[in-house]
């Protein structure tokens, strides 16, 4: 049971990290690289939870940020 709550906590904190990045200076790292890393991690978590559509959306966002 705690495993699922750990994944939920991870989602919560990754979302908070994305919000913080939106408030930082608009450097290439903050605008593209760091959000892509967070989206990649979110895709993995959604995949573990069996939320395939959300995982694919997060991975697509990751790919767009890295182009």
N, C-alpha and C positions, 0 to 999 in steps of 0.2 A: 504494500500500500504506500509506503513512504516513497517508493520509486516514482510513482505517478505524480506525487506532489512535488518531487524534486524537479521533474520535467516541467510542471506548471510554474514552479518558481523560476526556472531558467528562462522560460518564455517571458515571464513578467520582467525580469531584469534585462533581457535582450531588448525588449520593447522600450524600456526606460533608457537604455544606452542609445537606441536610435533617436529618441526624443532629445537627448542631450546633444548628440551630434548635429541635430538640426539647429541648435542654438550656438554652435561653435563657429570660429572663423571659417570662411569658405576657402580652405586650402584644398588642393587635389586629394590629399590623404583623407581629409574630413568629409569631402563631398562624394568621393568615389570608393577609395580603397577600404576604409573602415566600415562604411555601411555594407559593402559587398561581403566582407568577412562576417559581419553580424547576420546578414541574410543567409549566408551559407550555413552558419550554425543553426539558425532557425529552421532551415530546410531539414537538417538532420534530426532535430527534435520533433518536428511535425511528422517526419517519416517514422521515427520510433513510436510515436503515439498512434500511428495508423491513419493519419490525416494526410493522405496522399495529395489531394488537390492543393491544400495549403503548402505542402512541401514543394510541389512543382512551381507554384506561384512565387515562393520565396527564392527558389533557385533561379527562376527566370529573372527576377529582380537583381539577383547577384550577378548574373551574366551581363545584363544591361549595364550595371555599374562598372564592370570591368572592361567593357569594350572601349 
